[in-house]
Amino acid sequence: MSKVWLITGANSGFGRAFTEAAVAAGDVVVAGARRAGALDGLVAAHPDQVDAVTLDVTDHAAVDRVVREVAERHGRIDVLVDNAGRTHVGSVEETDDVELRSLFDVHVFGPAALTRAVLPYMRARRSGAIVQVSSVGGQMSTAGFGAYSATKFALEGMSEALAAEVGPLGIHVLIVEPGAFRTSLFGNGGLGPDTIADYADTVGATRAYVQGGDGGQAGDPAKAAAAVLAALNADEKPLRLALGSDSIDTIHAHLEQVRGDLTAWEEVGRDTRLEQ
C-alpha cells in the first residue's frame, strides 16, 4: 500500500528531492512550503500524488490545522519529514537573541510542533516514521556555525529521546546528517554581521566558504533522498544516517577527538566521587 508523506520545505533542495523520490515509489506527498505556489510545477506533473499546502513551521496554529486536515483528507500520515531550514554564519558574540531564537523556531520548535501534531495519528495505527533533517553540524561545530549547530544539536537530542519513546509503539525516528549538498542552503543568505575584526580569521573563513561554495557542493540531493528511502525500508533501521563523504569523515574525526579527551582525562573525571 502506498504511503502518505508530509514534507516541509518541499519546494527546493532536499525537500523537493524527497518529494520526487516518494512519488517515484508510488506514494502520496503532502508538500509543504511557506508559499504553496512554489509547488505548482510538482503538482502539475503529479496531480494525483502531490498535494501542496501552505505551511510555515513557525506558525504552530497552522501546523496543527494542516496536520488535522491532512489526516482527514488522506486518512493517515505515514512519514513526516522535518526538512524546512536555513543556514546562519556568525560568531557567537555577534549573533543576537533575535537571530538565535529565529533559528530555534525553525529548526527545533517547528519540528517539535509537527511531531506533537502527527504522533496521535501514528500512535493510533502503531506505525509511522519521523525523519529529522539535521546536519553534520548536529554532531560537531566550528567557528561561525555556533548558532546553527546549537539548533541541530538540540534537534538531535530531542529526536534521540523521541526514538526511545515511540520505538516500542511501532514508530521509527531517523536523524539525517548531510554534509554539503547541491541545494540552495548556501545561496539563501544567512550571513550574520562581521563587525568584530578579531574573528576575521576564524568566522571569516567559514563565511568565505559559504559565500563561495554555492553551486559547488559535491552532494547529490537525489542520491540523498534514495539513501533515506533505503534506510526507512531497511529491516534494521538506523537512528542516524550521515550523508556525504565530508559528513562521514568529519564525524569520524570528531568522534576520535571526543574519545581522545575522554581517555586522556578519564582518571581525573572518575576521581570526583564523594569519599565514604
Secondary structure, 3 states (H helix, E strand, C coil): CCCEEEECCCCCHHHHHHHHHHHHCCCEEEEEECCHHHHHHHHHHCCCCEEEEECCCCCHHHHHHHHHHHHHHHCCCCEEEECCCCCCECCCCCCCHHHHHHHHHHHHHHHHHHHHHHHHHHHHHCCEEEEEECCHHHCCCCCCCHHHHHHHHHHHHHHHHHHHHHHHHCEEEEEEEECCECCCCCCCCCECCCCCHHHCCCHHHHHHHHHHHCCCCCECHHHHHHHHHHHHHCCCCCCEEEECHHHHHHHHHHHHHHHHHHHHCHHHHHCCCCCC
